[in-house]
Amino acid sequence: MKKRFPRRQLLLLLGVGFAALNAVAFFHAWRFTHFANEAGAHSPNPEQLSPAQKCWVLLTGIRNPKPRSGPKPSFPVETVTIASPNGALEAWYARPDSGRARGTVALFHGYTSSKSHLTHEAGYFRRLGYNVLLVDQAGNGNSAGFRTTAGYREADDVAAAVHWLQGSIKPQTLILYGVSMGAVAILRAEAELGVRPSANILECPYGNLRQTASNRFASMHVPGFPLADLLVFWGGVQNGFWAFGLNAEHYATQIHTPTLLLWGTTDPRVTRAETDAIFANLAGPKARHDFPGVGHEPYWKRYPADWEQQLRAFLE
């Protein structure tokens, strides 16, 4: 006769397993949203990890030193400080070389990045005749803090940069350019914080935080449920907001600003379904361009002429 496993022991085992799973998720959420004050490289992208490295990252969390801002661009810039609810932000402001500016473009980087990663893009906008403002979002580069919220509190940085421009530069035409996290921050700033630019250019915004967490686990060939849900839950608890509500697909329904949406067709972090939903939900004039065979990376590196043509045509 088979010996039955006692119900009490089964419940205890399930309870211990659930507590351990939450502990792992809590630790991972902290590492994802809090940068370490240390030198060194960030953990490789999930799709670049070996099986042994994937196991180690799953057990210990990612290595996440604060992103540092790189060298200044080749064109002359003025370093400015912008007050944000998240602390002081450092930004670079530059004017075009020739004549009166057509307007101003404010650029916002992605997760674990800095303003120095957008100097190529800023240089192209200058050649088109625009002033540019490159912003280190809170916790990144030379801006204050060591925390990131993947686009939620970064929306306050977008609003602060726009307020600074409106007070100091007073641009008649203001374009917001964002990559990944920066693009989501722009969408939330418009949907919930009252920011009203002239136009948006958004590269690879993710659909919602739960989906982007699940996509990261999928890149490691690990099931997203329930770890992705626990990761999002604890990340929100640790940083004081409802993280499941960080949803670019929903924000898009409230965006009436003319918007250009760009996406790479082999992006492992942002799916076609997410991009389709954001584009369908945008409530104002809109355009979209997909770059074949490109992942979660700058599109100008693979398709420089096409990338420039899409931006130029949209702005003109």
Secondary structure, DSSP 4 states (H G I P E B T S, - for coil): -PPPPPHHHHHHHHHHHHHHHHHHHHHHHHHHHB-BS--SPPPPPGGG--HHHHHHHHHH----BPPPP-PPPSS--EEEEEEETTEEEEEEEE--SSSS-SEEEEEE--TT--GGGGHHHHHHHHHTTEEEEEE--TTSTTSS-SB--TTTTHHHHHHHHHHHHHHHT--SSEEEEEETHHHHHHHHHHHHH----SEEEEES--SBHHHHHHHHHHHTT---TTHHHHHHHHHHHHHTS-GGG-BHHHHHTT--S-EEEEEETT-SSS-HHHHHHHHHH--SSEEEEEETT--SS-HHHH-HHHHHHHHHHHH-
